[in-house]
Amino acid sequence: METAVLIVVLVIALALFFDFTNGFHDTANAMATPIATGALKPKVAVLLAAVLNLVGAFLSTEVSKTISHGMINEDGIDATTFLPIIFAGLVGAITWNMLTWLLGLPSSSSHALFGGLIGATVVGASAAAIDFGVVLSKVVLPALIAPFTAGVIAFLVTRLAYAMTRRYDNKPDGRDGFRWGQIFTSSLVALAHGTNDAQKTMGVITLALITAGLQDGDNSDPQTWVIFACAFTIALGTYMGGWRIIRTLGKGLTDVKPAQGFSAESSTAATILASSFFGFALSTTQVASGSVIGSGLGRRGSIVRWRTVGRIAVGWVLTLPAAGAVGAAAALIVVWLGPLWGVLVGSVIAVAIILGIFARSRRNAVDAGNAMSEVADSGLAVKVTRNPPPTRKQRAVARKPRRKDEK
């Protein structure tokens, strides 16, 4: 019993660390575009996102139930086997999150978690323990449909926004009003992120508690302390700011203007909130990336950097199998060494990987001061010619005859 309790404690600690990485990995989803356009200052943006992630985590538990009672058939796996499997799956997810953060790649923390759990379960138990129907309907299909849907919506909203404000085309600050709108829409994305991503860690911890017999298996709702712990952890991670990924989403895909940012954030928020309502464990990163690409295509004259899009797409494809492979490797260690020693050795390896990646990131640190330094002027709503045509007032002054004493 003492061994099981120790493993549960380690699983909960690792799950909360994953929640932390999820927070700083996904800050960019809500705040990359308002930072890029100057709607919000970097540190203000991450603080606002952290607070709203905290609030959003308390608004829904539907996604948590998908994780804790649906994807894995835990009934046929004994606790001494399943708890180390959950641990191994978290190692796979954290490793992929840290690696993609180092590369500045906006990959899916959600799919890293699913991949890690699936790989660890296949090795530690069997493929029959995975409910592939739930994986297909609530993970894979949303991953394929949601980014495309969000991109189409962002494209249409961007076109509509520019069509409605066409009279401001020759005014450098003509669409600055969208900056105010971005404060609202980016806040809505951060709130939506809390309703979706914080739930996944709640689901993992609840699954561990049910497996260990510390929670009734018929009740898949997360306990109150689990909700609070996950909410505060993801909020703390969000406040730390994943500046490498913010730089990629804010300027790597396209040069974001206020109207584009407003459109992309509106699309992202609507898609995430709808998925949370239906209990889909959606990748907010994929939705946000799809929205930014759609808004870039929607603005005439905008350039979408397809090479960067290709890198991100490769990351999306690799996330499930890569995290699954690491989770499977961690599960093999558990199988070879036994539950207790396997988890302890796995913990040491996980800490070494985390510290190694963090040390590597210090060689070319990215922070609030340099993440967006190259797009300091991106707040201009439209490209303005060097010699813009005179305004009506300027033409009137030019035609007005001067008095003799002014000659």
N, C-alpha and C positions, 0 to 999 in steps of 0.2 A: 504493500500500500504506500509506503514511504517513497519507493521508486516511482510509482505512478504519479504521486503528488509532485515530486521533483520534476518529472518530465512535463507535467501540465504547466508548472511555473515557467519552465524554459520555453515551452510552446507559446505561452501568453506573452512573455517578454519579446520573443522573436516576432510574434504577430504585431505587437505594438511598434516594434522597430520598422517592420514593413509598412505599417500605417504612416509612420514618420516619413519614410522614403516616398510613399505615395503622395504625401502632401507637398514636398518640395519638388517632386518630379512633375506634378500636375499644376503647379501655380501658374505656369504659362498659359494653360487652357483659358483662364479667365482674364489674366492681366497682361499678356504679351502685347496685345493690340492697343489697349489704352496707354500703356507705357510708350509704345512706338509712336503714337500720334501726339503724345504730350497731354492727353486728357488727365492722366494721373502721374504724379511723381513716383519713381520706383518704390521707395520705402513705404509711401502712403498706400500704394496699390497692394503690396503684399500684406500689409497690416489689415486693410479692408477685406482682402480675400480670406485671411486667417479667421477673422471674426465671423464672416458669413459662412465659411466652412463649418465652424463650430455650431452655429445656429442650425444650418441645414442638416447636420448629423442627427438632430433630434426630431426631424419632421417626418421621417419614413423609416420603416424596417422591412419593406417588401424584398429588397435586394438581399438583405441579410438572410432571409428565409431561403432564398435560392441557393445560397452557399451552404447553410447549415443543415438543410433538409431537402436535398433534391439531386444535386450533381453526383454525389458519391453514395452508394448503398452501404452505409456504415453498419447496418444491422448484422451482416454476415462476417464482420471483422471484429476480433476481440480487442479490448482496450489497449493491452500491452503491445499489440502490433500497430494499431491505427494511430495512436498518439505520436509515435516516432515518424509515421508516414506524413502526418500533418507538419511535423517539424521539418522533415526533408523537403516537402513542397515549398515551405516558406523560405528555405535556403535557396532553392532555385529561383524563386520570385525576386528575392532581395538581390541576388547576384546579377540578374538581368537588369533590374532597375538601376543599380549602381553603375553598371557598365554603360548602359545607354545614356545615363546622366553625364558620365565622363565624356562621351562622344557628342553630347548636345543633341541627342536624337529623341524626338518626342514619341516614344513607343508607349504601349499600353501597359500600365501597372496591373490592370485587371486581368489581361490575358497572360501576363507573367505569372500571376497568382494561380490562374486556372491551369496553365501549362505545368507549373511546378507540382501542383496537387495531383494532376493526372499522371505525370511521369512517375512520381513517388508511389502512387497507388498501384500502378501497373506492376512495378518492381516489387513493392512490399506486400502486395496482396495478389491481385490478378486484374486483367482487363475487364472481367465480368463485374467487378465492383464499381465500374464507372457507368452511370446512366447516360449513355451517349445521346439518347433522345432529348434529355434536358440540355446537354452540352450543345447539341445542334440548334435547338429551338431558342434557347435563351442566351447563348454565347456566340456561336459561329454565325448564325443568320443575322443577328443585330450588328455583328462586326462588319459584315458585308454590306448591309443595307444602310445603316445609320450614317456613315461618312458620306456616301453618295447622296442620300436624302438631304443631309445638312448642307452639302455643297450646292445642290440645286436650289434649295431655299435661299441660301446666302447670295447666289448668283442673281436670282430674281429680285430679291430685296435691294441689292446693290443697284441693279438696273433701274428699279423704281425710284430709289433715293436720288440718283443722279438725274433722272428724267424730271422729277418734281422740282429740282433745284437748278435747272439748266440756266436760269437767268443769272446765276452767280458765277458762270464759267470764267469770266474775265476778272473776278475779284479774288485776290489772294487769300482773304479771310472769309469768303462767301459761305463756306460750309462749316465754319467753326462751331456752329450750334450743335453739330453732331457730337462734338466733344462732350457736351453736357449729357447728351443721350447715352454716350459710352459709359459714363459713370454708373448710370442705372443698369444698362445691359450687362456690363462686366460684373456688377454686383449680383445680378440675377444668375449669371453663369457660376460664380463662386458659391452661391447658395445651392444651386442645383448640384454642383459637384459634391457638396456635403451630403445631400440626400442620396447620392449614388455610391460614391467611392468609400466613404467612411463605413458604409454598411458591410462592405466585403470583409473587413477585418473583424467587425462584430460577428459576422457569420462564421469565420474561422474559429474565433475564441469560443463561440457558442457550441460549435461542433466538437471542440476539444472537451468542453465541460460535459456535454451529453455523453461523449465516449467514455469519460472517466467516471460517469455516474454521479457527477456533481450537479446535474440538471436533468429534469424529467424529459425523457426522449419524446414525449408527446407534445411538448411545448418548445417550439423552435424560436420563440421570441427572445431576443437578447436581454439579459438582466440589466437592471438600471446602472450598476457600476460599470458594466461592459460598455454601455452607450456613452457614459461620461468619459471613460478612459480613452476610447477610440476617438471621440469628438475632440478632446483636448490634444491628443497626440497628432492627429492629422492637421489641426489648426497650428500647432507648433511647427510642424514640418512645412506647412504653407508659408508661415512667416519667415522661415529661413530663406525661402526663394530659390527656385532652381534656375539660376541666372543663365546657365548655358542653354537650357531649353527655351527660356524666354527669348534669348537672342535669336535662336533658330526660327521660332514662330513669329516673332515680331518683325524680323527683317530678312530672314533666310528664304522664305517662300515667295514673298512679294513685298513691294513697298506699300505699306498700309497707310491709307488716308482716313480721316475721321469718319466719312460716310461708309467706307468699307468696313472699318472696325465695328461701327454700330450694327451693320448688317450681319457681319460674321457672328458677333456675340448674341444677337437676337436669335439667329438660327441655332447656335449651339445650345442656348438655354432652353429653347422650345423642345429640341430633340432630347436632351438629357432629362428634362422634367417628365416628358411623356414616357420615356423608358423606365424611370423610377416608379411611375404610377403602375405600370404593368409588370414590374418586378424583373425587368431585363437588366442583367449585369453588364451594362454598356461600357465601352471604352470612351471616356470623356476626351482623351487625347486624340483618338481617331476622329471624333465628331468635330473637335476644335480645328484640327488640321484640315479636314474637309471643308469646313466653313471658310477658313482663311483662303484656301485655294479657290473656292467658288466666288468669294468676293473679289479676288484678283482677276478672275475671268470676267466678272461683271462690270468692272470699270474699264471703259475704253482707253486704250493707250497703256494700260498696266501690263507689266511683264511678270509672268509667273516663272520662277526658276525651276524648271522641270528636272534638272539634275538633283536638286535638293529634294524635290518631291519623290524622285526615284529612290534616293537613299532612305527616306522615311518609309516608303512602301516596302522596301526590302526588310526594314526593321519590323514592320507589321507582320510580314509573312514569317519571319524567323522567331518572333516572340514566343508563340506557343511551343514549337519544337525545341527551341534553345533552352527556355526555362524548364521544359519537361525533361530535357537531357540532364541538366544540373540536378533537378529534383530526383531523377532516377539514380544518379551517381551517389547523391546523399543517402538515398534509401538503401543502396547496396552496402554502404558503410554500416548502416544500422543492421542490415541482415547479417553481415559478417561478424560484427563485434557484439551484437545483442542490443536490446533497447537502451539500457542505461549508458553503457560505454559508447555505443554508436552515437547517441545524442550528445554526449559530452565531447567526443572527438569532433563531431559535426559542428558543435558550437565554437570550438577553437578554430576550425577551418573557416567558418563563416566570419568570425571576427578578423582573422588574418586577411581574408579577401576584402572586407570592408575597409580596413585600415590601409591596405595596399592601394586600392583604387583612390581612396581619399588623398593619400600621399602623392600619387601620380597627378591628381587634379591640381595640386598646389604649384606645379611647375608653370602652368599658364592659367592662373586664377581668373575667374570671371565673377564679378560682383555687381552691385547696384551702380557703381561708378563707371564701369566700362561695358556693361552688357549692351547698352543702346547708344554708345558714343558716336557711332557712325550714322545714326539716323536722328540726330538731334534736330534736324530741320524737316523731318518727315511730317510735321503737323500741318504743313500747307495742304489745303484741300485739293488744289489743282496745280498743275505746272503753269507758271506765269512767265510770259515773255519778258526779256530784259527791258523792252520799251513798250509797256502796255499802252493801249489806246487811251487818250484823255477822257476823263469823265465829262458829264454834261456841265457840271459847275466849272470845270477847268476850261471848257470850250467857251462858255459864256464870259468868263474873265478875260480870255484872250481876245474876244470880239469887242469888248468894251473899250471905247476910245479913252486914251489917257489925257489928263489935263496938261496944260502947258507947263505948269510948275513941276510936273513929274518927269518931263523930258530931260 
